[in-house]
Amino acid sequence: MARLLFFGALGDAMGRERALALPDGVATADALIAYLCASDPVFADAFRRTKVKLAVNESIVDPEAPIGDGDEIAFLPPFSGG
């Protein structure tokens, strides 16, 4: 199972944390986003409204980065403040 962490508007919409067994074919960050958007209209709506970076195991990654069961995947909106 992958551990999904949601922050900002995505956390408000999705809850702060979910466990997910990654389906076959979901092996990159982009594929995970596409899967979540297709399977959850709340996520799709929130994701469209927020530019998000992803971190896998506490490292910011490109959308093509590989992911797997056992990874911690964080969805990070833009941060502001001081």
Contacts in CASP RR format, 6 or more apart in sequence:
PFRMAT RR
TARGET T0000
AUTHOR 0000-0000-0000
METHOD contacts of the structure
MODEL  1
MARLLFFGALGDAMGRERALALPDGVATADALIAYLCASDPVFADAFRRT
KVKLAVNESIVDPEAPIGDGDEIAFLPPFSGG
1 19 0 8 1.000
1 20 0 8 1.000
1 21 0 8 1.000
1 69 0 8 1.000
1 70 0 8 1.000
2 19 0 8 1.000
2 20 0 8 1.000
2 21 0 8 1.000
2 22 0 8 1.000
2 32 0 8 1.000
2 67 0 8 1.000
2 68 0 8 1.000
2 69 0 8 1.000
2 70 0 8 1.000
2 71 0 8 1.000
2 72 0 8 1.000
2 73 0 8 1.000
3 17 0 8 1.000
3 18 0 8 1.000
3 19 0 8 1.000
3 70 0 8 1.000
3 71 0 8 1.000
3 72 0 8 1.000
3 73 0 8 1.000
4 17 0 8 1.000
4 18 0 8 1.000
4 19 0 8 1.000
4 20 0 8 1.000
4 73 0 8 1.000
4 74 0 8 1.000
4 75 0 8 1.000
5 16 0 8 1.000
5 17 0 8 1.000
5 72 0 8 1.000
5 73 0 8 1.000
5 74 0 8 1.000
5 75 0 8 1.000
6 13 0 8 1.000
6 14 0 8 1.000
6 15 0 8 1.000
6 16 0 8 1.000
6 17 0 8 1.000
6 18 0 8 1.000
6 74 0 8 1.000
6 75 0 8 1.000
7 16 0 8 1.000
7 74 0 8 1.000
7 75 0 8 1.000
7 76 0 8 1.000
7 77 0 8 1.000
8 50 0 8 1.000
8 77 0 8 1.000
9 46 0 8 1.000
9 49 0 8 1.000
9 50 0 8 1.000
9 77 0 8 1.000
10 43 0 8 1.000
10 46 0 8 1.000
10 47 0 8 1.000
10 50 0 8 1.000
10 52 0 8 1.000
10 75 0 8 1.000
10 77 0 8 1.000
11 46 0 8 1.000
11 75 0 8 1.000
12 46 0 8 1.000
13 42 0 8 1.000
13 43 0 8 1.000
13 45 0 8 1.000
13 46 0 8 1.000
14 40 0 8 1.000
14 42 0 8 1.000
14 43 0 8 1.000
14 46 0 8 1.000
21 69 0 8 1.000
22 32 0 8 1.000
22 67 0 8 1.000
22 68 0 8 1.000
22 69 0 8 1.000
23 35 0 8 1.000
25 31 0 8 1.000
26 32 0 8 1.000
26 35 0 8 1.000
26 67 0 8 1.000
27 66 0 8 1.000
27 67 0 8 1.000
27 68 0 8 1.000
28 63 0 8 1.000
28 64 0 8 1.000
28 65 0 8 1.000
28 66 0 8 1.000
28 67 0 8 1.000
29 54 0 8 1.000
29 56 0 8 1.000
29 61 0 8 1.000
29 62 0 8 1.000
29 63 0 8 1.000
29 64 0 8 1.000
29 65 0 8 1.000
29 67 0 8 1.000
29 73 0 8 1.000
30 63 0 8 1.000
30 64 0 8 1.000
32 67 0 8 1.000
32 73 0 8 1.000
33 47 0 8 1.000
33 54 0 8 1.000
33 63 0 8 1.000
36 43 0 8 1.000
36 44 0 8 1.000
36 47 0 8 1.000
37 43 0 8 1.000
37 44 0 8 1.000
37 47 0 8 1.000
38 44 0 8 1.000
50 77 0 8 1.000
50 78 0 8 1.000
51 77 0 8 1.000
51 78 0 8 1.000
52 75 0 8 1.000
52 76 0 8 1.000
52 77 0 8 1.000
53 60 0 8 1.000
53 76 0 8 1.000
54 60 0 8 1.000
54 61 0 8 1.000
54 63 0 8 1.000
54 65 0 8 1.000
54 73 0 8 1.000
54 74 0 8 1.000
54 75 0 8 1.000
54 76 0 8 1.000
55 61 0 8 1.000
55 73 0 8 1.000
55 74 0 8 1.000
55 76 0 8 1.000
56 65 0 8 1.000
56 67 0 8 1.000
56 71 0 8 1.000
56 72 0 8 1.000
56 73 0 8 1.000
56 74 0 8 1.000
57 71 0 8 1.000
57 72 0 8 1.000
58 72 0 8 1.000
58 74 0 8 1.000
60 76 0 8 1.000
67 73 0 8 1.000
END
